[in-house]
Amino acid sequence: KHPGGVYHLYRRADGTLWFSLLAPEEWISQKPEHVASYRLEADLSFTPVSEIAEREAEAVQLARLLPPAR
């Protein structure tokens, strides 16, 4: 697991969920059911890909409130 990486959640026919580094468009055959895609954060939480821009905008706003690092 690498923070900053995007992981894709898939569902097997029996209902079990699993993560893969392969994006849905990268599968050549036996395309599994794609559930969602997430970015792994430094704190090991997952952010849905659809919310990455919002999270980064919040980080920029927070950085403006903090004094510069020395």
Wavefront OBJ file of the C-alpha trace (Angstrom):
o trace
v 0.000 0.000 0.000
v 1.361 3.371 -1.006
v -0.184 6.674 0.076
v -1.188 8.701 -2.951
v -1.956 5.603 -4.987
v -5.373 4.918 -6.461
v -6.954 1.578 -5.624
v -10.008 0.135 -7.338
v -12.628 -1.847 -5.445
v -14.230 -4.814 -7.218
v -16.898 -7.372 -6.335
v -16.554 -11.055 -7.147
v -19.525 -13.159 -8.250
v -19.852 -14.528 -4.687
v -20.151 -10.970 -3.319
v -16.703 -10.630 -1.750
v -14.953 -7.309 -2.235
v -11.282 -6.839 -3.140
v -8.900 -4.043 -4.107
v -6.744 -3.948 -7.228
v -4.267 -1.566 -8.786
v -5.819 -2.268 -12.193
v -8.307 0.371 -13.315
v -11.554 -0.816 -14.900
v -10.361 0.127 -18.405
v -7.132 -1.882 -17.984
v -8.849 -5.282 -17.788
v -8.483 -7.261 -21.008
v -10.714 -10.201 -20.165
v -12.888 -11.364 -17.284
v -13.794 -7.819 -16.274
v -14.957 -7.930 -12.654
v -17.720 -5.680 -11.326
v -16.190 -2.291 -10.475
v -17.623 -0.812 -7.270
v -15.561 2.364 -6.739
v -12.056 3.862 -6.856
v -10.210 5.437 -3.937
v -6.944 7.261 -3.230
v -5.006 6.029 -0.207
v -4.113 8.982 2.028
v -1.027 9.403 4.230
v -3.129 8.585 7.309
v -4.155 5.316 5.554
v -7.737 6.469 5.053
v -9.374 6.238 1.636
v -10.829 9.165 -0.306
v -13.273 8.408 -3.119
v -11.778 9.564 -6.430
v -14.802 11.807 -6.934
v -13.869 13.736 -3.755
v -10.099 14.187 -4.327
v -10.355 17.735 -5.724
v -12.494 18.824 -2.759
v -10.047 17.294 -0.266
v -7.079 18.990 -1.933
v -8.891 22.353 -1.899
v -9.490 21.944 1.838
v -5.795 21.159 2.374
v -4.807 24.356 0.527
v -7.147 26.409 2.711
v -5.753 24.819 5.880
v -2.173 25.449 4.729
v -2.965 29.153 4.404
v -3.953 29.255 8.080
v -0.755 27.645 9.308
v 2.565 29.471 9.614
v 5.230 28.445 7.066
v 7.469 25.541 8.052
v 11.021 26.457 9.035
l 1 2 3 4 5 6 7 8 9 10 11 12 13 14 15 16 17 18 19 20 21 22 23 24 25 26 27 28 29 30 31 32 33 34 35 36 37 38 39 40 41 42 43 44 45 46 47 48 49 50 51 52 53 54 55 56 57 58 59 60 61 62 63 64 65 66 67 68 69 70
